[in-house]
């Protein structure tokens, strides 16, 4: 069971991401944004799983988990700065749109190649375990990443080393 405040926050975040997706797909189709991948229909998976985590837990995602980042507190201004690579973008335009990352929110920067976050998540979680941190890592990916060699290597590492990671 969850309290009403958490349930409302989950719902509001899912609704926010749906609107963000609609607006940014429109901007991309108008040529105002070079790249955008929506999470339409997948909002509940990323938002609800992020809600189950603690703030100390690391999130490693692919392209469609902006809901997890929004739930953590990433603002509309931060989304816009990153997607439009303006002067307020923390990456100073050195990253493609929707390759979010935010160290204070424990959201690892997204990398373009499919599946690379999977073994990275295992390694990060193993590092947490070795440091004695009471934290886990969650790693999101889709069917394309599951077809990569990194998928098998990452899951094998996590299993062999008993890493505190959720895939």
Secondary structure, DSSP 8 states (H G I E B T S, - for coil): ---HHHHHHHHHHHHHHHHHHHHHHHHHHTTSSS-----TT-HHHHHHHHHTS-TTSEEE--SS-HHHHHHHT--HHHHHHHHTT-TT-TTTT-S-TT---BGGGTB----SSTTHHHHHHHHHHHHHHHHT-S--EEE---TTGGGSHHHHHHHHHHHHTT--EE-
